[in-house]
Amino acid sequence: MSQTKMNSEASDDATEYHPLVIVGGGIGGLVLALCLDQQYNQNSEHSSSKPLLPIHVYESTSAYTANAGGAIGLYPNGLRVLQNLNDTAPKLLSQVREAGCDYIYRRWMRHDGLEVAVAREDELLPDLDQHDDDEETTATATATTTAADSSTTADADRRPRRGSFGMLSNRLSGLSLSSTTTSSSPRIETELQSLGIRRWKYQQVLYEACIEAGIKIHFGKRLQTAITTNDSKTVLHFKDGSKVTTSLLIGADGINSKVRNYVVNPTSDEEKQKSLEEFMPEYTGVTCLMGCANVPFMRGICFPSSATSKCHACYYPTKVPKDGVKEEEDNADKDKYEMVFQIYFPSPIERPDTWRTLTPDEAKAECQELAKKLREDGWDEQFLAPLESQSLKGVLRVGLRSREALDVWHVGGGEDGSVGVGRAVLLGDAAHPPVPYIGQGAQMAMEDAGTLSLLLGHFCPMDGDGDATIIDLSKFQDAMDVYEKLRV
């Protein structure tokens, strides 16, 4: 069998083997797993007589827990990826929307409550009547895939509307984007309206979709090292002593990525890989206190800032998670909604031992102390109300770290001496950790996941050979050329 193909037969009887492994079961890793399942196991070209591609996700935490991880905003560029999962998880987007709260307005304000600017959030939504037959999008998509097939990607530098995923999904999947608005003009994709959602609730919806699709999630698997073999495979060593071999390793393991260490310095020397293990991204000198409370909320996302205290913040509503309870659509019922706060402030002393979810007593004391300081600086009471509320929950303190983005996100399969190296590719924070102020970390990881899955499905098709699962990786480098042109 050619070394450019991966199959379900283990190359080492002592090590468990999977053709494809995702390290990291956060948002990016779970969305990628669903996208790959759709590309390889659910598309119309897949024959029911052929074996399915087993998709395995290795997550470092012991379990997903409720009320962990604060909250996040989801925006049209990320939601579009969920919209496209109509085969693997047709109800996913509606379930996510049900668990969150739409943004109606986006406001920029001074800390004293003065409104500087305001806009409707739906201004971000695509106008279908304007863009459905966008010749530029079609031309760019054709140029990108054709260029890759001919081993040149110069034309792929052109950035189309709807982003790289929207362009590729139109070109490669024949996706016809639909709108929930049918009678108004212009038509817009209202199901892509921005929303706020508790991070754990979003992760729970993704996890349940993965389980329903038959994707395997392995908990308590913290990657220690990744070692290349002499047959274009990679052996993963986990801290619990277990090992897994794979032909395609995908790193979705965040800013402290161990897969990134392997991509930057692939080696068969385990001790050399271990020396890279303890790398720590640089602390920025900014700490964030985040949490939520049941207080009167603004119907949208708000960004207040203060030039005197050097603090800035983000406030947005989300829905109170109530599993198993049917809720009426009544935005006036404030018991169903909560206000999320994320307050960023200078903290020059690095205290990683304090960066964690706070106990209720710790949360109350710290939030009250911060509210006192902000009040002295003249912050408006509407911004202090969540901090002093008796309904505080999910309060988390975290220091912000930074790490340089990579120019190359993959290794292996190329013509640069890496032909015999085990193939690996990165997405999300593992490749390009952003500052959190733009609210795009999760969105970019989701776009990476959608784009990567489309390209792997196009350039690395699956075939069945008896009971083996095979993916032809002979054009892996072509897929990576386009991926990096579109996403780096």
N, C-alpha and C positions, 0 to 999 in steps of 0.2 A: 504494500500500500504506500502511496506517495506520502512524503512528509508534509505535503501541503494540504492534507486532509486529516480531520480529526474524527475518531470513531469511539464507540462506547466500549471497546475492548481495552482493559487496563494494560499499561506497559510495565507495571510493577505490581506483582501479586500482593505485596505487603502494603501498598498504598491505594486508598480508594481513588477511583478515577471518574471524572466527569468531563465531557467534551467542552463545556463552557461553565465558567464559575464567575459569579458576581460577588465581590467583597464589599460589604457595606449595605445594610438594610434600612438606610434612611430613605428620605423621599426620593432622591435620585435613583437609588438602587431598586426600589420597589417599582417605580414607574418604568425603569428600563426593563425589568423582568416582564412586566405586562406587555410592553411594546415588542419585546423579542418573542413572546408567546404568540402575539398576533401575527408577526411576520413569518414565523416558522411553523406554527402549529394550527393556526386558525384561518390562514388565507385560502382563497378559492383554488389555488394551484396545488395545495397539499392533498395528496391522496390518502384516503382513510386506510389504505393497505400499508402505508409507510409508517415506520416508527416515529413517534413524536420526539422532538428535541427536549431532553430533560434540562430544566433550568433550575440551578441551585444558587441560593443567596446565603452568604455567611455573614451573620450579624454579631458584633462583639458583645452587645448587652444580653442579659439573661432572659429578658422578656420586654415587650412593649407595655408600658404602664400608663394608666390614666393620670391626667393633670400634670404631665411632665412636659417640659420643653417650651413653655410659653405659647405664643400664637404667631401666625404669619399671615401675610396678605398673598392672595393668588390673583394674577393678572392675565389679560388675554393671551399673551405670548406663551405662558405656561399652560393655561386652561385649554388651549387649542390642541395640545398633545393628548389630554384626556378625552377631548371631543373625538379624536381620531380612533380611540380604542373601542370602536363600535362592534367588533367581533369578539374580542377577548372579554371585555367588561362593558356591555352596552348601557348599563345603568350607572356607571361610575361617576360621570359628570353630574348627573342629577343628584346622586347621593352626596357628593361633595358640596354641591350648592345647598342642599337641604341642611347640611351640618354647619354652614357658615351664614354670614350676613352680608348682603350686597352693600357696596359703597355707592352712595348717590352723589356725594360731592367730595372734592379734594380742596383742602384749604391750607394756605400758608398764613401763619399768624405770628405776631410778636408775643413774647411771654406774658405781657400785660393784658392780652385778650384782643388787641387791635388786629382786625383782619386785613392782611396785606393783599391777598389775591384769592380768588375762588373760581373753580371750574367744575362742570359736571363730569363725573367719572366716565360716562358713556361716550365722551369725546374720544376716548382711546379705542373704541370699538370700530372694526372695519365697516365700511359702507359697501355692502354687497353689490348694489346697483352700479357703483363706480368701479369695483375691482374684479367682479366675476370674470370678465373677459379681458383682463389686464394682459396685453400682449407682452409687456416688459417682463412680467412674472414668468410666462410660458417660455419666452425666449431665453431667459436666464437659466431656467431649469434645464432646458435642452442643452444649452451651452455647457453647463456644469457637468452633467452626466456624460455627454459626448466627449468633453475634454478629458475626463478621467479615463474613459475607455480607450482613448488614443494616447494615454500616458502624458498628457499635458493638462494643466489646470489653470492656465493663465486667465481664461474667461470666468473662472469660478470666483474671482475677486469681486465681481459685481454682486451687490447685496440687494435682493429683491424685496418687494413689499411682503408682509406677513412673516418675514424672517426666514431663516434657512429651513426650519421644519415645515412651515406652511408651503414653501416653494416645493420642497422635495415630496411632500405628501401629495400635492397636486400632480406632480410629474410622474412619480414612481408608483403611486397607489391608485391614481385615478380618482382621488377623493373629491367629492362634490360637497363643498361646505354649505350647510343649510342654516336657516335662521328660524327662530321661534316667532319672528314677526312677519306676518304674511300680508297685511293690508295697508300698512303705512309706507310712505315713501319719503326719504330713501329707506331701504331695508338695512337693518344692522343685525349683527350676531349677538343677540341679547343674552344667550346662554354663556357668553364669554365675559359678561360683566364682572368687574373686579369684586372681590369679596375678602372678608376676614374670617379666619377659622383657627380654632385651637390646633396647635401642631400635633398633639397626640391623637386628636379626633381624625384629622386628615390621614395620619399614618395608619390608624385603625381601619379606615375605609379602604385604603390601598392594600393593607395586609389581608383583609377579608376577601378582596378581589383576587389577590394572588392565590390564596388557599383554594378558592372556588375554581381557579384555572388550573390547579394541580401543580403550582410552583412550590418548590421545596425551600422552606426557610429554616436555617440552622442557627440556633441561638447559642450564646456563650462561646462564640468562635472569634477570638481576638487574634488577628494575624500577627505573627512575630517576624517571619522572613519569607521571602519568595526566592527560590533558587532555580535557575535554568538548568535543563538537562541537555544532553548531546543529541536529542532527537526532536528538538523544537517544542518541547513541553516545559511546563513550569510546575515545580513542587512547592506547595504552600505548607508552611509549618505554623501551626497554631499554638498559642500559649498553654493550652490544655494537653499538649503532647500529641494531638492527632495530626495527620498529614493527608493532603489531597493533591492529586496530580490533575492538570488540565492542559488542554491545547490552546485555549483562549481565556485569558484572565482579564476581567474588567474591574477596574478600581473605582468604586463609588464610596470610598471610605473617608471622605472629608479632608479638612485642612491638615490633619496629622497623618495623612495617608502613608501607609507602608507600601502599597502598590506603587506609589509615586517613586519611592526609593528604588524599587526594582526597574521602573521605566528609565529613570535617570542613570542607573548603574547596574545593568543586568549582569549577574555573575553566577558561577557555580560554586563560589566560595561562601559557605554559610557564615563564617566568622566575619567576613567583610561586610555582608549584609547586616549582621547584628550590630556592627559599629555604627550603622546609619539609623538604628532603631529609635534612639532617644532624641532625635532632632525635635526641637521645639520652635514653632513659629514665634516671631518677635512680638512682644507686647507693645501695643500702640500708645499706652498711657491713658486710655479711655475705658471706663467701666460702664456697663449698662445694668440698670435695675428694671426688670420687667415683671408684669403680672396682670391681673384683671380683677374687676370688682363690679357688683351690680349697682351702678349709679346711672343717673340720667345721661344719655349719650348723644353725641352728634351723629347725624345720619351721613357718615362718610369718614374719610381719613383726614387727619389734621396734623400739621407740622409746626408746633410752636418752637421758638428759639430765643435765647437771650445772649446779647453781646457782653453783658456785664459778668454774669456767672459762668459764661462759656458752656452753658448747658443747652442741649436741644433735645427734643422729644418727638414721639409719634404716638398718636391716639387713634384708635379705630374700634368699631363695634364688632362683636361676633355673637353667635348664638350660644346660649347655655346648653351644654350637652345633656340630653335627656334620653338615654337609650331606651327604646321600646315604648316611648310615649308619643302618641300622635299629636302633632301641634297644628293649631289653626294658623293661617297666615294673617297675623295681626301685629303689625309693627308697633302699635301703640302699647302693647303689653310688655312693659319693661322687664318683667320677671323672666322673660324668655331671652333676654339679651344682656350682655355684659360689655363693659368698656375695657379694652386692652390698653395698657400703657407701657411704653418703652422709653426710658429716660437715660440719656447719655451724659456723663459728666467726667471732668478730668480727675484722674486718680493716679498720680505719678508712681506710687509705690505698688509694685506687682505682688499680688496676694492670691496666687492660684488655689491656696488651701481654702479660701472663702468663696470660690466661684462654684456655686452649686444651688440647688433648690433649697430655699430657706424653710425652717420650721415655722409654724404659725406665730409663735412668740417672736422669733427672729424677724420675720417678715413685718409684723406690726411695729416693732421697735425701729427697724431700719427705715420703713416707709414714713413713719412719723417724723423721724429725724430729718429725712430728705425734704419732707413737706415744710418743715420749719425753716430750713435754709432757703428753699425756693420762695416761701412767703416773704422772707426778709429781703429777697431780691425783687419783689414786686410781681411775682407770678399770679395770674388770675386764679380765682378760687375754683373755676371749672376744671383746671388742670391739677389741682390739689385734692379734689374730692375723692378720686379713686384711691389715693395714697392713705387717706384717713378713714376710709370706709371700713365698717365692721365685716363686710363681705369679701375681704381680700382673699385671693386664692392663687395658687400656682406661681408664687413670687420666686423669681430666679435672679441671682446676681452672677454676672459673667464678665470677664475681662476680654477686650477685643484684641485679637492677634492678627498679624498680617504675614503673608508669605508671597513671594514673587510668583506670578503666573509663568507657566512653561510655554515655550515656543513650539515644542514637539510633545504630543500627548500619547505617543505609542512607541513600542519597540518590537522588533522581530519582523521577519518576513520581507525585509527590504533588500536593496542591492548595495547596501553600505557596510557589508560585513556582518549584518545581523540576521542573515538567512537562517542560521541554525539556532538562533536564540528563541526561547519561548515567547509567543506573542502575548502582548498585553496592551491595554488602552485605558485611558482615564476619562472621567467625566466629572462635572460639578466642581466642588471645592477642592478636590484632589488635584485638579489641573489648573484651576483659575479662581482661587478664593477671593471674592469681592469684599469691599467694605459693606457693612450691613445697612448703610444709610439710604441706599437706593432701592431696597426691598426686592432685589432681583436674584439673590442667591439661589433660592429654590426654583425660580422660573428658569434660570440658565441651566441648572442641572436637568430639569424636565425637558428643555429644548435639546440639550445634549443627548439625552436618552432617546427622544423621538428621532432625532437626526441620525444617531449612530445605528439604531435598529433598522431604519429604512435603508441605510447604506450597506449594512451587513447582509440584509435580505436581498439586496440587488446584486452585490458583487460576490457574495459568498453563499450561494444557494445550498439548500439541503437536499440530500439524496438518500435513499435507503438501500442497503446492501444486506439482504437477509434480515437478521435480527439486530444489525448494527445501525447506529445513528451516525451519519457522516455529514459534515459541512466542508465544502470545498473552500479551502483558504488560500488557493493559489493567487487570488486577486485581493488578498487582505491589504496589501500595500496600496492598491488603487483606492480601496474604500477609505483608508486612512488619509490619503492625499486629499480627497474631497472633504472628508470630515474636518481636517485641520484648516483647509482653506475657508470653509464655511463658518467654523466655530472659534478658531484662535483669534 
